Amino acid sequence: MSRYDSRERHSLVETAEALADAARAVTLRYFRTEGLEAESKTAAEYDPVTAADRGAEQAMRAELARRRPDDAILGEEFGARPGTSGLTWVLDPIDGTRGFISGTPTWGVLIAVGDATGPLYGVIDQPYIGERFRGGFGKAWCDGPPGRRPLRARTGRSLDQAILFTTFPEIGTEAERRAFRNVSARARLTRYGMDCYAYALLAAGHIDLVIECGLNPYDIQAPIAVIRAAGGIVTDWQGGPAHGGGRAIAAASPELHAEVLPLLDLSEVSA
Amino acid sequence: MSRYDSRERHSLVETAEALADAARAVTLRYFRTEGLEAESKTAAEYDPVTAADRGAEQAMRAELARRRPDDAILGEEFGARPGTSGLTWVLDPIDGTRGFISGTPTWGVLIAVGDATGPLYGVIDQPYIGERFRGGFGKAWCDGPPGRRPLRARTGRSLDQAILFTTFPEIGTEAERRAFRNVSARARLTRYGMDCYAYALLAAGHIDLVIECGLNPYDIQAPIAVIRAAGGIVTDWQGGPAHGGGRAIAAASPELHAEVLPLLDLSEVSA
């Protein structure tokens, strides 16, 4: 990380805060309001997009245009904008739109900034609770209802002691679901429906595993930065980089990650 | 409700507040702390009981002993205590213990008071978010991060427009799961894992249906009171009273309830 001096790091952290504040203001204006309308992105699958989603990304892009006009942007709603600095901001204005339209406080604003090596710093913000999880440049911390707390993933738990989360049980192909159940059947407890909040809980030391598939880069880059800074590990299901999206496993410790990875071998599962 | 004069109603509402405050203090002392230990109630199934669970119920029982010694109590942790007033307090100190040990802010403290006709007044409290949903005696309201808001279940949504919640997909017998899927397949969106918070979201007008089975009286009495006061309806799967526990369907409107009930006919499903 020596490529980024303390002044640059400070600028990135401050900018991420400003983006999270801007997105928080927009999303809270829409969350739990009457007549929240959701359109379907594709006819085949229910994938709501709300005015909040678009408004929050626009607010973040406006902030970046003012503060860091040379950085590139990849956003869920408005796609890619090239840059010249070598840094890219990866934005998901509302991760967990289904949760958002249901009123559950487990969706989040995801903000990551990275370079060719992957995400360097990330924020997972839950505006309704008023909880902001951050990690990168060697630090991970959260501000929430009980005040400021360091984030530290927990260690020393094997799979049979582990709490596992995934977004919802219907996700993925049949082979992917079989692989997931391969892990789930051996875990102490499996829970659903927490959206990106599950990654925050892992970074904070409350749960041990998050396993998902069908991810986009903007779904996973902020969680990668926060979890890594908290001592956890995030890879794809083969142990490679996960920041491009697709299948991801987040584990609280390298030992647990090593125990679970073979269970996610799709060739093994389908054989 | 003319049986209960305004002074008695006031006493019941104030007592419920005091119980919720007492339980909130205890549960927040334990929530998200290191080394939270969960025992298994039965060897067969994972059902954690924590010090928080027991401590919160003890705190509520102590409050009742001081304020309303003649009322009966039915609590999840310490069972039934008889009374002479004809009123019973039904307490679940932590509904959603799995969520509690996972750090998710969707568990709640459930408090109901009722007589032979069923629950009269109820509270669903989420201590970490600082959100308290209340309903009964013709009023339903919530205090939370955005301040005080009335609770009103939404109307005019048919099943194909409905958002459906249930605790987790593994619950129930195979026939019960088939009946649930019978509804789920026709709903707009199905979500999992919100514990008692789903009932609060229904009362607040954000979702339309909650369907569960295997309930105890203390799981459902507070939701019944809050949802009824907000204009919704809660029954068992045959349209009868649900306050005894077992299978429950909560619907935002009588019309939606009437549309869904036939789909939960277990004789139909298993035929």
Chai-1 contact restraints between the chains, C-beta under 6 A:
chainA,res_idxA,chainB,res_idxB,connection_type,confidence,min_distance_angstrom,max_distance_angstrom,comment,restraint_id
A,S102,B,I163,contact,1.0,0.0,6.0,A-B,restraint_1
A,S102,B,R191,contact,1.0,0.0,6.0,A-B,restraint_2
A,S102,B,I207,contact,1.0,0.0,6.0,A-B,restraint_3
A,G103,B,L201,contact,1.0,0.0,6.0,A-B,restraint_4
A,G103,B,H206,contact,1.0,0.0,6.0,A-B,restraint_5
A,T104,B,M194,contact,1.0,0.0,6.0,A-B,restraint_6
A,I129,B,I129,contact,1.0,0.0,6.0,A-B,restraint_7
A,I163,B,S102,contact,1.0,0.0,6.0,A-B,restraint_8
A,P169,B,P169,contact,1.0,0.0,6.0,A-B,restraint_9
A,R191,B,S102,contact,1.0,0.0,6.0,A-B,restraint_10
A,R191,B,G193,contact,1.0,0.0,6.0,A-B,restraint_11
A,Y192,B,Y192,contact,1.0,0.0,6.0,A-B,restraint_12
A,Y192,B,G193,contact,1.0,0.0,6.0,A-B,restraint_13
A,G193,B,R191,contact,1.0,0.0,6.0,A-B,restraint_14
A,G193,B,Y192,contact,1.0,0.0,6.0,A-B,restraint_15
A,G193,B,G193,contact,1.0,0.0,6.0,A-B,restraint_16
A,M194,B,T104,contact,1.0,0.0,6.0,A-B,restraint_17
A,L201,B,G103,contact,1.0,0.0,6.0,A-B,restraint_18
A,H206,B,G103,contact,1.0,0.0,6.0,A-B,restraint_19
A,I207,B,S102,contact,1.0,0.0,6.0,A-B,restraint_20
